[in-house]
């Protein structure tokens, strides 16, 4: 299987399956001498871990990280940073009913077609549990770029949206509720709706907005390695993501140039920021902001028609522990992937200058 490494200079390679012994990763390219805050890394993992509220999967995993290499006396040595996170609460028998069955909108069928074999326990490598390694690496990337602030939050669940611009929100309130929405009134509506959907044995999608502030000018390369293209690649690599837009996004397609252009102030900042902090693939010093769309989770606690390995039409129903809505737990994943991109481009930018 190819495609397990992300990044150019600050590289992450992940390994492991949902119900295997452990998950983990190797970070290559992290500069030597970086003081590592282990508590901050564990805090990020705690934000992503399952079982943290009544509206997410009740799988109980502590997600405690163990570093194997690359850190000595609290600082990075410049060598590969290896780490593992044990799986301790697998219930593989919950998946025995899909051993020879393809779940609708899952990776089951295509894995069988591509590899001729698949780990059906929790989806194996295709499970979103793989993202625990991304969050760990993203926490280190954040420490490499401490001056840059990355804040993600749930901006919609189903048809329930925050009706305020991000500038009017207090990001410190994001962790005050189970949905991770910084607007308390909207969060309450979202949580109630997720609970209703869960009772029906159904699932619902949503969007996450991410705002990156204090980004220096000049990150990004103007042709194939545009900064927004790298961010899009990072977000679209996350399980269940169906869409990415930055700045004005698809709304920009409805506007005239006279409405859309960001006019300059004397200091090089812009009066508006429909560009989303990136012009010509390069950061311009303004806030970078984007939205990521997540589909409803494919595993339903309802009966659905599907096929088995023999191509026979059968009826199946999901079992086990699953999220009714993935977006609350995906917030730290979006932040982690954004941090990996920005850290990587910050290192690339250093290498471009004499």
WOPEDA-V717647 format. One line per field, one symbol per residue. phi: phi as a letter, one per 40 degrees, with the letter a starting at -180 (. if undefined). psi: psi as a letter, one per 20 degrees, with the letter a starting at -180 (. if undefined). burial: I if it has 24 or more other C-alpha atoms within 12 Angstrom, else O. A space follows every 10 residues. Layout:
phi=???
psi=???
burial=???
//
This chain:
phi=.cgbbbhbbc bbbbahbdbc cabaabbbgc ccgccbcccc cccccccccc gcacbbdcdc bcfccbcbag bbfgbcbgcd cbabbccbbc bcccbccbdb bbcdgccdcc ccccbgaacc cggfcccccd cccccccccc dcccbcccbb bbacbabfcc bcbbccccbb cccdccaccg bcbdccdccc cccccccccc gbbacibbbb bbbgccchch bcbcbdcccc ccdcccccdg cbaaabfcfc ccccbcdccc cccccccgcb cbaccggbbg gbcbgcdcba bbcbccdccb cbcbcabbcc gccbbbacbg baccaccdcc dccccccccc cccccccccc ccbc
psi=prkjpprggn pppqrrrgka grrarppqjp qqjpppnhhh ghgghhhhqr jirijrqjpo phlpqpphri ppkjqqiirp oqqqoqpilq mhhijhijgk qoppjrjggh gghgijqqoi ojichiqihh ihhghghhhg hhhhlhippo oqqoiqocjo qpkqqhhjqo hiigjirhil piogghgggg gggghggghi karqaaqppp poqkpqqjpq qieilqghhg gggggiippj piqpqqcich hhiirqhhhh poqqrhjirq hrliikjppk jpqjirppqr qppprqphoq kqpqparahi jpprprpqra oqphpihgii ghgggghghg gggghghhhh iiq.
burial=OOOOIIIIII IIIIIIIIII OIIIIIIIII IOOIIIOIOO IIOIIIIIII IIIIIIIOIO IOIIIOIOOI IOOOOIOOOI IIIIIIIOOI OIOOIOOIII IIIIOIIIIO OOOOOOOIII IIIIIIIIII IIIIIIIIII IIIIIOOIII IIIIIIIIOI IIOOOIOOIO IOOIIOIIII IIIIOIIIII IIIIIOIIOO IIIIIIIIII IIIOIIIIII IOOOIIIIII IIIIIIIIII IOIIIIIIOO OOOOOOOOOO OIOOOOOOOO OOIIIIIIIO IIIIIIIIII IIIIIIIIII IOOOOIOOOO OOOOOIIIII IIIIIIIIII IIIIIIIIII IIIIIIIIIO OOOO
//
